[in-house]
Amino acid sequence: MKHIFVINPVAGKKDSTGVIKEAVSNKFNSEDCVIYVTKKPLDAWRFVRDYAAAHPDESLRFYACGGDGTLNEVVNGAVGFQNAAVGCYPSGSGNDFLKYFGKKKDFLDLDALVDGEIVDIDLLRFSDRYVVNILNIGFDADVVSKMIKYKRLPLVTGKGAYHLGVIVSLLSKMTHKFKITLDGEPFYEGDGLLCAIANGICYGGGYYCAPEAKVDDGKLDICFVRPLSRPRFIRLIKYYKNGTHLATPKVARYILYKKGAEVVIESPEPVNYAIDGEMGASKRIAIKVEPKAMRFIVPKGLKKGANA
């Protein structure tokens, strides 16, 4: 068995390459492991795909060393290779997908991770790409889009850029027009604030939009938020963050939540979306579940974790 650690040096608040290399070198003999440091966006995707194709007869375990975006790339590279499994040795700022199984520190236990059990998880297919955790569209994606722009400004920190993105988004038009179908049936048509199509349970550094989601049930979860006033939005966002929005009547009245297999979202104008944190914009999004499409490594003792 070969253990391949794919390190994204720009993930998180600082470059963790040195720390990860040291931990891996202390754990493995050089012939049992490979360490690859990515050079640019989508490099992890390319490397994993090419490595798996070149070693078809060897059992491979790839570990995404970064955040949700790095995990997304590694999964997209490994999908379709029956000899490959994917895990995560996290060094990102969010690592939200892992929260379904446990905590970030659980995945940083390298001994437990290497000895972990492989479970089959669903993926969501969007165009030529797979979504591991969540595709979100609307207001929160607008915030991230603005944050990316403001981060380029002199003297603006990452946190400052995010807060600036929130403020500008709140002062701008918050809603978009949506026409949504679920499994071929009408789901919603009209103005809406945001929509999350989920495989995992949370995104955005801990917003539990899909508390009922299961990563192995062959279903996706759609959480749609109707329009609401700015003051009410500010008062109610805490419920959306902690995952109690479905059980809180004053919030649930603005929520449409359902499970299904395929969602189509259409809008007259391009709307911002994020795939596991990576940005895009489109007038039409069609996304469907691919049951048990990926072999995922869960640290020893976490297969039936608190959130699973």
C-alpha positions as CSV (number, residue, x, y, z in Angstrom):
1,M,0.0,0.0,0.0
2,K,1.2,3.5,-0.9
3,H,0.4,6.6,1.1
4,I,0.4,9.8,-0.9
5,F,0.2,13.1,0.9
6,V,-0.9,16.0,-1.4
7,I,0.0,19.3,0.3
8,N,-1.5,22.7,-0.6
9,P,1.1,25.2,0.7
10,V,-1.4,28.2,0.5
11,A,-4.2,26.5,2.5
12,G,-5.0,27.9,5.9
13,K,-3.4,30.9,7.6
14,K,0.2,29.8,7.1
15,D,2.2,27.3,5.0
16,S,2.1,23.9,6.9
17,T,4.4,22.1,4.4
18,G,7.3,21.7,6.8
19,V,5.2,20.4,9.7
20,I,3.4,17.9,7.5
21,K,6.6,16.6,5.9
22,E,8.1,16.1,9.3
23,A,5.1,14.2,10.6
24,V,4.9,12.0,7.6
25,S,8.7,11.3,7.6
26,N,8.5,10.2,11.2
27,K,5.6,7.9,10.4
28,F,6.7,6.2,7.2
29,N,9.7,4.7,5.5
30,S,10.4,6.6,2.3
31,E,9.4,3.6,0.1
32,D,5.9,3.6,1.6
33,C,4.9,7.2,1.0
34,V,5.0,10.0,-1.5
35,I,4.8,13.7,-0.7
36,Y,3.6,16.1,-3.4
37,V,3.4,19.9,-2.9
38,T,1.0,21.6,-5.3
39,K,2.1,24.5,-7.4
40,K,-1.1,26.1,-8.6
41,P,-4.9,25.6,-8.6
42,L,-6.1,22.3,-10.0
43,D,-2.6,20.8,-9.7
44,A,-3.8,18.4,-7.0
45,W,-6.5,17.2,-9.3
46,R,-4.0,16.6,-12.1
47,F,-1.4,14.9,-10.0
48,V,-3.8,12.5,-8.3
49,R,-5.4,11.5,-11.6
50,D,-2.1,10.9,-13.3
51,Y,-0.6,9.0,-10.3
52,A,-3.6,6.7,-10.0
53,A,-3.6,6.0,-13.7
54,A,0.1,5.1,-13.6
55,H,-0.3,2.7,-10.7
56,P,-3.4,0.6,-11.5
57,D,-2.3,-2.5,-9.6
58,E,-1.2,-0.8,-6.4
59,S,-3.5,0.0,-3.4
60,L,-3.3,3.8,-3.0
61,R,-4.4,6.1,-0.2
62,F,-4.3,9.8,-1.0
63,Y,-4.4,12.4,1.8
64,A,-5.6,15.9,1.0
65,C,-3.4,18.3,3.1
66,G,-5.3,21.5,2.9
67,G,-8.9,22.7,3.2
68,D,-12.2,21.7,1.5
69,G,-11.0,23.0,-1.8
70,T,-7.9,20.7,-1.7
71,L,-10.1,17.8,-0.7
72,N,-12.3,18.5,-3.6
73,E,-9.4,18.4,-6.1
74,V,-8.0,15.2,-4.6
75,V,-11.4,13.5,-4.8
76,N,-11.9,14.7,-8.4
77,G,-8.5,13.2,-9.3
78,A,-9.2,9.9,-7.6
79,V,-12.8,9.2,-8.5
80,G,-13.2,6.3,-10.8
81,F,-10.1,4.5,-9.7
82,Q,-11.1,1.4,-7.7
83,N,-7.6,1.1,-6.2
84,A,-7.7,4.6,-4.7
85,A,-9.1,5.9,-1.4
86,V,-9.0,9.5,-0.2
87,G,-8.5,10.9,3.3
88,C,-7.8,14.3,4.7
89,Y,-4.9,15.5,6.9
90,P,-6.3,19.0,7.4
91,S,-4.4,22.3,7.2
92,G,-7.2,24.6,5.9
93,S,-9.2,27.2,7.7
94,G,-12.5,25.5,7.4
95,N,-12.3,21.7,6.7
96,D,-16.1,21.6,7.0
97,F,-16.7,18.2,5.3
98,L,-14.8,16.5,8.2
99,K,-17.3,17.9,10.7
100,Y,-19.8,15.2,9.6
101,F,-17.5,12.6,11.1
102,G,-15.8,14.4,14.0
103,K,-13.4,17.3,14.7
104,K,-10.4,18.6,12.8
105,K,-8.1,17.3,15.6
106,D,-9.4,13.7,15.0
107,F,-8.1,13.8,11.5
108,L,-4.8,15.3,12.6
109,D,-4.1,12.1,14.6
110,L,-1.9,10.6,11.9
111,D,-1.8,7.1,13.5
112,A,-5.6,6.9,13.6
113,L,-5.9,8.3,10.1
114,V,-3.5,5.8,8.6
115,D,-5.2,3.0,10.4
116,G,-8.6,4.3,9.5
117,E,-11.5,2.5,7.9
118,I,-12.6,3.1,4.4
119,V,-16.3,4.0,4.0
120,D,-18.2,4.5,0.7
121,I,-19.6,8.1,0.5
122,D,-21.8,9.8,-2.0
123,L,-20.6,12.6,-4.3
124,L,-22.6,15.3,-6.1
125,R,-22.0,15.7,-9.8
126,F,-22.1,19.2,-11.3
127,S,-21.1,19.4,-15.0
128,D,-17.7,17.8,-15.3
129,R,-16.9,18.2,-11.6
130,Y,-17.8,16.4,-8.4
131,V,-18.9,18.2,-5.2
132,V,-17.7,16.5,-2.0
133,N,-19.4,18.7,0.6
134,I,-21.7,21.6,-0.6
135,L,-22.6,23.7,-3.5
136,N,-24.1,27.0,-2.3
137,I,-25.6,29.8,-4.4
138,G,-26.9,33.3,-3.7
139,F,-26.1,35.7,-0.9
140,D,-23.4,33.8,0.9
141,A,-21.6,33.1,-2.4
142,D,-21.9,36.8,-3.2
143,V,-20.1,37.6,0.1
144,V,-17.2,35.3,-0.8
145,S,-17.0,36.7,-4.3
146,K,-16.7,40.2,-2.8
147,M,-14.2,39.0,-0.2
148,I,-11.9,37.6,-2.9
149,K,-11.9,41.1,-4.6
150,Y,-11.3,43.0,-1.3
151,K,-8.4,40.8,-0.2
152,R,-6.4,42.3,-3.0
153,L,-6.7,45.8,-1.5
154,P,-3.7,47.2,0.4
155,L,-3.8,46.8,4.2
156,V,-7.0,44.6,4.1
157,T,-6.7,41.3,6.0
158,G,-8.5,38.1,5.2
159,K,-11.0,38.5,8.1
160,G,-11.3,42.2,7.2
161,A,-12.1,41.4,3.6
162,Y,-14.8,38.9,4.7
163,H,-16.5,41.5,7.0
164,L,-16.3,44.1,4.2
165,G,-17.9,41.6,1.9
166,V,-20.8,41.0,4.3
167,I,-21.4,44.7,4.8
168,V,-21.4,45.5,1.1
169,S,-23.6,42.5,0.4
170,L,-26.1,43.6,3.1
171,L,-26.2,47.1,1.5
172,S,-26.7,45.6,-2.0
173,K,-29.6,43.7,-3.5
174,M,-29.7,40.5,-1.4
175,T,-32.0,38.3,-3.4
176,H,-32.0,36.6,-6.8
177,K,-34.7,35.2,-9.0
178,F,-34.7,31.4,-9.0
179,K,-36.6,28.6,-10.7
180,I,-35.8,25.3,-9.0
181,T,-36.9,21.8,-9.8
182,L,-36.2,18.7,-7.6
183,D,-36.4,15.3,-9.2
184,G,-38.2,16.8,-12.2
185,E,-40.9,18.4,-10.0
186,P,-41.4,22.2,-9.2
187,F,-39.7,23.1,-5.9
188,Y,-39.7,26.9,-5.9
189,E,-40.0,29.8,-8.3
190,G,-39.5,33.4,-7.3
191,D,-37.1,35.6,-5.3
192,G,-34.8,33.9,-2.8
193,L,-31.9,34.7,-0.6
194,L,-29.7,31.7,-0.9
195,C,-29.7,27.9,-1.6
196,A,-27.4,25.1,-0.5
197,I,-27.2,21.7,-2.2
198,A,-25.6,19.5,0.4
199,N,-23.8,16.2,0.7
200,G,-22.2,17.2,4.0
201,I,-23.8,19.1,6.9
202,C,-22.0,22.5,7.0
203,Y,-19.9,25.0,5.1
204,G,-18.4,28.5,5.4
205,G,-16.4,27.7,8.5
206,G,-19.3,26.2,10.4
207,Y,-22.7,27.1,9.0
208,Y,-24.8,24.0,9.6
209,C,-27.2,24.5,6.7
210,A,-28.0,20.8,6.2
211,P,-28.3,19.2,9.7
212,E,-30.2,16.2,8.3
213,A,-27.7,15.4,5.6
214,K,-26.1,11.9,5.4
215,V,-23.1,11.3,3.2
216,D,-24.1,7.7,2.3
217,D,-27.9,7.8,1.9
218,G,-27.9,8.2,-1.9
219,K,-29.7,11.6,-1.5
220,L,-28.7,15.2,-1.6
221,D,-30.3,17.8,0.7
222,I,-31.5,21.1,-0.6
223,C,-31.9,24.1,1.9
224,F,-33.5,27.1,0.3
225,V,-34.0,30.5,2.2
226,R,-36.8,32.7,1.1
227,P,-36.5,36.5,1.1
228,L,-36.4,38.3,4.4
229,S,-35.7,41.8,5.6
230,R,-32.1,42.8,6.6
231,P,-32.9,43.3,10.3
232,R,-34.7,39.9,10.4
233,F,-31.8,38.3,8.5
234,I,-29.3,39.6,11.0
235,R,-31.4,38.4,14.0
236,L,-32.0,34.9,12.5
237,I,-28.6,34.1,11.0
238,K,-27.4,32.5,14.2
239,Y,-30.0,29.8,13.9
240,Y,-28.8,29.0,10.4
241,K,-25.2,28.9,11.7
242,N,-25.8,26.5,14.5
243,G,-28.1,24.2,12.6
244,T,-31.3,24.8,14.5
245,H,-33.1,26.7,11.7
246,L,-35.3,23.7,10.9
247,A,-36.5,23.3,14.5
248,T,-37.0,27.0,15.2
249,P,-40.5,28.0,13.9
250,K,-39.7,31.7,13.5
251,V,-36.8,30.7,11.2
252,A,-38.3,27.6,9.6
253,R,-41.1,29.6,8.0
254,Y,-38.5,31.1,5.6
255,I,-36.8,27.7,4.9
256,L,-37.6,25.1,2.3
257,Y,-35.8,21.8,3.0
258,K,-36.0,18.5,1.2
259,K,-34.1,15.5,0.1
260,G,-33.8,14.2,-3.5
261,A,-31.6,12.9,-6.2
262,E,-31.3,15.8,-8.7
263,V,-31.7,19.6,-8.6
264,V,-31.9,22.1,-11.4
265,I,-31.5,25.8,-10.5
266,E,-32.2,28.5,-13.2
267,S,-31.9,32.3,-13.0
268,P,-32.3,35.0,-15.7
269,E,-28.9,36.4,-14.8
270,P,-25.6,34.7,-13.8
271,V,-25.6,34.0,-10.0
272,N,-22.5,33.4,-7.9
273,Y,-22.0,29.9,-6.6
274,A,-19.3,28.1,-4.6
275,I,-18.3,24.4,-5.0
276,D,-16.6,23.4,-1.7
277,G,-15.5,27.0,-1.5
278,E,-14.3,27.4,-5.1
279,M,-16.2,30.2,-6.9
280,G,-18.1,30.4,-10.2
281,A,-21.2,32.0,-11.7
282,S,-23.9,30.6,-14.0
283,K,-27.5,31.0,-15.1
284,R,-28.2,27.3,-14.8
285,I,-26.9,24.7,-12.3
286,A,-27.8,21.0,-12.6
287,I,-26.5,18.8,-9.9
288,K,-27.3,15.2,-9.0
289,V,-26.1,12.6,-6.5
290,E,-23.7,9.8,-7.4
291,P,-24.3,7.2,-4.7
292,K,-21.2,5.6,-3.1
293,A,-18.9,7.1,-5.7
294,M,-15.8,7.6,-3.5
295,R,-13.9,5.5,-0.9
296,F,-13.2,7.8,2.0
297,I,-10.8,7.2,4.9
298,V,-12.2,7.8,8.4
299,P,-9.8,7.8,11.3
300,K,-10.0,4.8,13.5
301,G,-12.9,5.0,16.0
302,L,-14.8,7.7,14.0
303,K,-16.9,5.6,11.5
304,K,-19.9,6.1,13.7
305,G,-19.0,9.5,15.0
306,A,-21.2,11.9,16.8
307,N,-22.4,13.5,13.6
308,A,-22.7,10.3,11.5
